[in-house]
Amino acid sequence: MAVFETLTFRLKPETDEVEFRLADRAVQGDFVRDIPGFVQRTTCRSRDWEWFVVTVWETEHEADKAKHLGESSRVMEKFFSFIDRESSTAKRYTSLD
């Protein structure tokens, strides 16, 4: 079973999208890719500027460990500094197959 974490959000109005996308790439290149159990991470944007990130982990235990590591990560701190927290929703799903 895999674990899918989703995050939907809008950027803060004053955010430079280029800077945000660099921070997003740093999450993928400098943070999650080296965490055991990481499978894949994808960032998407809708036509109305809502963003969606899905991260896939092998197990819920590994997803929990990554969340804990993220709480003290400067890379994650920078990523979240661009996000309008009131617009964000995080969810976790477990595959059934």
C-alpha positions, 0 to 999 in steps of 0.5 A: 500500500502506498500513501498519498499526501495532498496539499492544495493552496494559493500563494500569498498575493505578493509572492513571486511565482519564480521564487516559489517554484525555486523553493518548490524544486528545492523541496523535491531536490534537497528534501524529500528525494533522500528520505527513505520511503519517498516514491514521487512528488508532483506540483500542479497549478490550475487555470485559476491559480490554485496549486496542488502538490501530491507526494507519494510514500511507500508507507504511512510510517515513512510519511510520518517520519518525513512530516516530522523532519519537515517541521525543522527543515529550512527548505520546507520553511521557505516553501511554506512561507509563500503559501496563504495558510488560510487557503491550504488544505492537506490530506492523506490517503492510503491506496487500497491496492 
